[in-house]
């Protein structure tokens, strides 16, 4: 397995969004240890936004282009996650239609799937915040 260089999301907060554990062409695997800062109630339930962020990050790294932006997502939450769980997201590029790239993502807690979805990403010619268009 060849580890490729990360070209996008280089300044992301890994404590909130996950740590890359495998990165190769068209594929990324990211790990996130959930914490009490992510909890929404007394049952230690993790807010779905953190799970989404992990899934999104894996999609971004599967494409791995510096100008990449998320255009939309179809996501399904299957099981709850609680503080202390270590969840893993796997993103795999499954289709390219012009500038649109579609990534399938699965998020697991041990062997149990907690989330899955498709992420619709786009690669503009310049960074979205580049004003010199």
N, C-alpha and C positions, 0 to 999 in steps of 0.2 A: 504494500500500500504506500502510495506517495502522498505526503503531506504537501499541499500547495500553500503559497503565500496568501495571507488574508489581504484583500484589496478594498474592502468596504467595511463600514461600521467600526473603524479602528478605535474610536474613543468611547464605545459603548460601556456602560457600567455593568461589568460581568456579575456583580453581586445581585443585580436586579434582573438581568436578562439572560445570564448563563455564560458558561465557559466552553469554547470549542474543544472537543475531544477527538474529532476526526474531521478532516477537511481535504476533500479531493474534488476533481472535476465533476460538476453537476451534483454534488452530494455534500451534506454537512450533518454532523452529529454534535449536539450541544447539551451540556448538563447544567441543571440549576438546582441548588440546594435551597429549598424554601425556608423562610425565616418568620419570626413573629412580626416583623415589620410588614409582612404581606397579608396578615390575618385580618378578616372582616368581622369576626364575632367570637363569642366565648367558646365555641366548639373548635377553634383553631382552623377554620375553613380559610383556604387561600383564595384571594380575589382572582377571578378569571382573567383579569387584565394581565397579570404576571405570567399566566400560562400562555395567553395569546402572544405576549412579548417574546417569550422563549420560542414559540412556534414561528413567529415572524422572523426572528433573528436566524433561525435555521434555514428559512427560505432565502433570506438575503445572502447568506454565506454559500448556499448551494449554487447561486448564480455568480456571486463574488465579483461584481463590477462596481467601480467607485461612484458611478452616477446613478445607480439603481434606486428606484422609488417603488413603494407599494401603491398599487392602484385600487386594490380591493381584495376581499377574502371571503370564502365560504367556510365556516368553521362550525364544528359540532363538539360540544363538551359532553363527555360520556360518564365520567366518574369524578367525584370530588377529590381534591388534594388538600392535605393538612400540613401545618407547619412541621418542618423536620423532614418531610419527604424529599427525596432526590429524584427529580423528574428529568427524563431524557427526550429530546426532540430530534427527529430525523427528517431532514428535508431533501427531496430529490427532484431535480428538474425533469419534468415529463413531457413538456411541449414548448415549442417556440413558434410564434406567429408574428413575424416582423419584429417590432420592438417589444411585443408582449411575451413574457416568459411565465409559464405556469409551473408552480412547484407544489407537489403533494407533500404534506407534512403529517407525521404521526408523533404524538407525545405519549410517553409511557411512564408509569410508576412501577418499578420492577417489571414484571411481564404484563401488567394490566394496562390496556390503552385507556388514557384519560381524555384524549382530545385528538381530533383529526380534521384536516381541511385542505383546501386548495388556496394558494396565494397567487394573485395576479400581479405581476411585477413588470415594470417598464424601465427601459434604459434610454433616456433622452441623450441627445448628442452632447449636451453640456450639463453640469450639475444644476439641479433645480433652483438653487439659490445664486447661480451665476448671472449677474445683471448685464453682462456684456454680450447680449444676444443680438 
